[in-house]
Amino acid sequence: MNLSPVGKGMKVGFARLLVIVIFGIFSTQALYAEESAEEPKPGTYNKLKVFSEILSLIESNYVEPVGSDTMIDGAIKGMVKALDPHTSYLPPESYKEMQVETTGKFGGLGIEISIRDGVLTVVSPIEETPAFKVGIKPGDKIIKIEDESTLDMTLQDAVSRLRGETGSPVNITIFRESFKAPKEFTIVRDIIKVRSVIKKLYKKDIGYIKIRSFSKNTSADLDKALSDLEKEGISKLILDLRNNPGGLLNQAVEVTDRFLNRENLIVYTKGRSEEQNMRFTSHDKVAGVSYPLIIMVNGGSASASEIVAGALQDLNRAVILGTPTFGKGSVQTIIPLSDGSALRLTTARYYTPSGRVIQENGIEPDIIIERTAADELEKEEEKEEESKEKTRLRRFLREKDLKKHLKGKTSIGDVEQENEVEKTDKEEEAAENATNEDLQKDNQLQQAVSLLSGWEVMKKMFKNLQIPTADANSQISMK
């Protein structure tokens, strides 16, 4: 029997496909044994037959020769692209790069990206990185990398194009809601060294800790920061998770555990397979800190950040302040393949202790405060500049400085004490102005500090507040 070139190609292509399908079936059985009993759907074989026909036709009749490896890789990428944006095929080179990402030192621009509504979107720039320094912001749409459109570009392809040799530039075209037209940014690639935890002190007793990402040393760095702040006498704490793109799950669980004093459910996952249904709880091996806690979040807070914020919100352990988070609450399992490549497969969803789905929904803050844009703050500062001298004078003028002011009992005949108090006030004010300059540029942080500053006053007020109910002894209490 004579076969035409197309027929021969079909025969060869179908034989190759059978090998691939058989290998795939055995691989799947090894990963998910419980699914081996399921009968393959009749339509599956029909589609595989069509696939083999197309593969053979391309090999035999396409205008230029095409390697079968190229077509198979393209087919795999197309298959995973039909799923969610976080499922991807990692060729051997990409898989090696991915393994470096969570070590806290890697090359690139310093941005976390995702695909949202089909568009390549910046989740968050990492502070003090090249992208952050040139002004890339959460929510920016990357519409071009160099001169290539990002439409229909996979997440992994985008990452590969953004990375490169240290010191080499890359041009990305950004569209932002405040832009009238897309704008091109030139960013010089650098080694990204992530200092995951930084600390500060406000108002003498309010500790501030910012977690930039959840890398392998985050919980240890947090312990050190908490220890240092405890020595400085803090009694309240702000945990800043804004623009934190996430990272390692175990670090999110350990960070959450630091603020709990008994065993609690922190997060759980649910997937199709029983092995994907997991629960992560706190433990009592380490005594958690019990300071009043405010957690700051925004649209750049994703994944591990949302796990921490969602758990501590559900457990009534913290007040969440800021704007709604990104809503990335899915679990990706990295499955190594035989040729050194890997499949990054979405296998489950994250749930907060109360059962809320993080994916797509994000975490809604208890107190919503929009971040005032930097240019608006500058305008306000310009308006205030005119009366700056007057304001400065008012800081040092009190009732006792007014002409013919009425004397108070403690001020009569006690001039030395007045001078001493005045001197102390000025020293404290100078120190406060020196350490709190950043509060003037960050209205969300300013609100968090103000809330904690009045914590003890509000606690005392609510503790003594009588409520008209059937029980006359009922009171509001604040823990």
Secondary structure, DSSP 8 states (H G I E B T S, - for coil): ----HHHHHHHHHHHHHHHHHHHHHHHHHHH-GGGTTS---HHHHHHHHHHHHHHHHHHHHSSS---HHHHHHHHHHHHHHTS-TT-EEE-HHHHHHHHHGGGTEEEE-SEEEEEETTEEEEEEE-TTSHHHHHT--TT-EEEEETTEE-TT--HHHHHHHH--STT-EEEEEEE-TT-SS-EEEEEE-EEEE---EEEEEETTTEEEEEE--B-TTHHHHHHHHHHHHHHTT--EEEEE-TT---B-HHHHHHHHHTT-SS--EEEEEEESSGGG--EEE--SSS----S-EEEEE-TT--THHHHHHHHHHHTT--EEEES------EEEEEEE-TTS-EEEEEEEEEE-TT--B-TTT----SEE-----HHHHHHHHHHHHTTHHHHHHHHH--GGGSTT----TTTTT-HHHHHHHHHHHHHHHHHHHHH-GGGGG-HHHHHHHHHHHTHHHHHHHHHS-B--SSSTT-B----
